[in-house]
Amino acid sequence: MKTYILMTKMSTEFTSKIKDRAQLGRNWLEQVKTKCPEVKFQAHYALLGEYDFMDIYEAPDDETAAKVSIISQVNGAFQAQSWTAIPYKNFLELVKDI
């Protein structure tokens, strides 16, 4: 499984519903679990900055990670990006020969 970082910025329509955030988040998570059962979440953070939320998760491939981002957009994300995360030890191995 590959590790991905999902960076989400919510639309202004959904930021105005901040009190409903817990239920909206549960709905999103249920959809991901139903449509991408192989995804394993490791962490979920609310952020104060350019993005509103960050999720760290594992998925078998890029297509599944893209599906997680699309589910986020369908559920009110203005922007959702899934980034590939390479473990630092693996990164050091990659750069050894450069």
C-alpha positions as a Markdown table, in Angstrom:
| # | Residue | x | y | z |
|---|---|---|---|---|
| 1 | Met | 0.0 | 0.0 | 0.0 |
| 2 | Lys | 1.1 | 3.5 | -0.8 |
| 3 | Thr | 0.8 | 6.4 | 1.6 |
| 4 | Tyr | -1.1 | 9.6 | 0.5 |
| 5 | Ile | -1.8 | 13.0 | 2.0 |
| 6 | Leu | -5.2 | 14.5 | 1.3 |
| 7 | Met | -5.2 | 18.2 | 1.5 |
| 8 | Thr | -8.7 | 19.7 | 1.5 |
| 9 | Lys | -10.0 | 23.2 | 1.3 |
| 10 | Met | -13.8 | 23.5 | 1.8 |
| 11 | Ser | -16.1 | 25.7 | -0.2 |
| 12 | Thr | -17.4 | 28.8 | 1.4 |
| 13 | Glu | -20.9 | 27.2 | 1.4 |
| 14 | Phe | -19.6 | 24.5 | 3.6 |
| 15 | Thr | -17.5 | 26.7 | 5.9 |
| 16 | Ser | -20.7 | 28.5 | 6.8 |
| 17 | Lys | -22.0 | 25.2 | 8.0 |
| 18 | Ile | -19.2 | 24.7 | 10.5 |
| 19 | Lys | -21.5 | 23.6 | 13.3 |
| 20 | Asp | -22.6 | 20.7 | 11.1 |
| 21 | Arg | -18.9 | 19.7 | 10.4 |
| 22 | Ala | -19.0 | 16.6 | 12.5 |
| 23 | Gln | -22.0 | 15.1 | 10.6 |
| 24 | Leu | -20.6 | 16.2 | 7.3 |
| 25 | Gly | -17.3 | 14.5 | 8.1 |
| 26 | Arg | -19.0 | 11.3 | 9.2 |
| 27 | Asn | -21.0 | 11.3 | 5.9 |
| 28 | Trp | -17.8 | 11.8 | 3.9 |
| 29 | Leu | -15.9 | 9.0 | 5.8 |
| 30 | Glu | -18.8 | 6.6 | 5.3 |
| 31 | Gln | -18.8 | 7.2 | 1.6 |
| 32 | Val | -15.0 | 6.6 | 1.4 |
| 33 | Lys | -15.3 | 3.4 | 3.4 |
| 34 | Thr | -18.2 | 2.2 | 1.1 |
| 35 | Lys | -16.6 | 3.1 | -2.2 |
| 36 | Cys | -13.0 | 2.5 | -1.3 |
| 37 | Pro | -13.0 | -0.2 | 1.4 |
| 38 | Glu | -9.3 | -0.9 | 1.0 |
| 39 | Val | -8.3 | 2.6 | 2.1 |
| 40 | Lys | -6.9 | 2.8 | 5.6 |
| 41 | Phe | -6.8 | 6.2 | 7.4 |
| 42 | Gln | -3.9 | 6.9 | 9.7 |
| 43 | Ala | -4.7 | 10.5 | 10.8 |
| 44 | His | -7.1 | 13.4 | 10.4 |
| 45 | Tyr | -6.2 | 17.0 | 11.2 |
| 46 | Ala | -8.0 | 20.4 | 11.0 |
| 47 | Leu | -5.6 | 23.1 | 9.9 |
| 48 | Leu | -5.3 | 26.8 | 10.3 |
| 49 | Gly | -3.9 | 28.0 | 7.0 |
| 50 | Glu | -4.2 | 27.5 | 3.2 |
| 51 | Tyr | -6.1 | 24.2 | 3.6 |
| 52 | Asp | -8.8 | 23.3 | 6.1 |
| 53 | Phe | -8.1 | 19.6 | 6.6 |
| 54 | Met | -5.3 | 17.0 | 6.1 |
| 55 | Asp | -5.8 | 13.3 | 6.1 |
| 56 | Ile | -3.0 | 10.7 | 6.0 |
| 57 | Tyr | -4.1 | 7.4 | 4.5 |
| 58 | Glu | -3.0 | 4.3 | 2.7 |
| 59 | Ala | -4.4 | 3.2 | -0.7 |
| 60 | Pro | -3.4 | 0.4 | -3.1 |
| 61 | Asp | -2.9 | 2.7 | -6.1 |
| 62 | Asp | -3.2 | 6.2 | -7.5 |
| 63 | Glu | -6.7 | 5.6 | -8.9 |
| 64 | Thr | -8.1 | 4.8 | -5.5 |
| 65 | Ala | -6.4 | 8.0 | -4.1 |
| 66 | Ala | -8.0 | 10.0 | -6.9 |
| 67 | Lys | -11.3 | 8.5 | -5.9 |
| 68 | Val | -10.9 | 9.7 | -2.3 |
| 69 | Ser | -10.2 | 13.2 | -3.7 |
| 70 | Ile | -13.2 | 13.1 | -5.9 |
| 71 | Ile | -15.5 | 12.0 | -3.0 |
| 72 | Ser | -14.2 | 15.0 | -1.1 |
| 73 | Gln | -15.1 | 17.3 | -3.9 |
| 74 | Val | -18.5 | 15.9 | -4.3 |
| 75 | Asn | -19.0 | 16.5 | -0.5 |
| 76 | Gly | -18.2 | 20.2 | -0.6 |
| 77 | Ala | -14.5 | 20.5 | -1.0 |
| 78 | Phe | -13.5 | 23.5 | -3.2 |
| 79 | Gln | -10.1 | 21.9 | -3.6 |
| 80 | Ala | -8.9 | 18.3 | -2.8 |
| 81 | Gln | -5.4 | 17.1 | -3.6 |
| 82 | Ser | -4.0 | 13.6 | -2.8 |
| 83 | Trp | -0.2 | 13.7 | -2.7 |
| 84 | Thr | 2.1 | 10.7 | -2.7 |
| 85 | Ala | 4.1 | 10.4 | 0.5 |
| 86 | Ile | 7.5 | 8.6 | 0.4 |
| 87 | Pro | 8.8 | 7.3 | 3.7 |
| 88 | Tyr | 12.0 | 9.3 | 4.5 |
| 89 | Lys | 14.2 | 6.1 | 4.7 |
| 90 | Asn | 13.0 | 5.2 | 1.1 |
| 91 | Phe | 13.7 | 8.8 | 0.0 |
| 92 | Leu | 17.3 | 8.6 | 1.3 |
| 93 | Glu | 17.8 | 5.3 | -0.7 |
| 94 | Leu | 16.5 | 7.0 | -3.8 |
| 95 | Val | 19.0 | 9.9 | -3.6 |
| 96 | Lys | 22.1 | 7.7 | -2.7 |
| 97 | Asp | 23.0 | 7.2 | -6.3 |
| 98 | Ile | 22.4 | 10.8 | -7.5 |
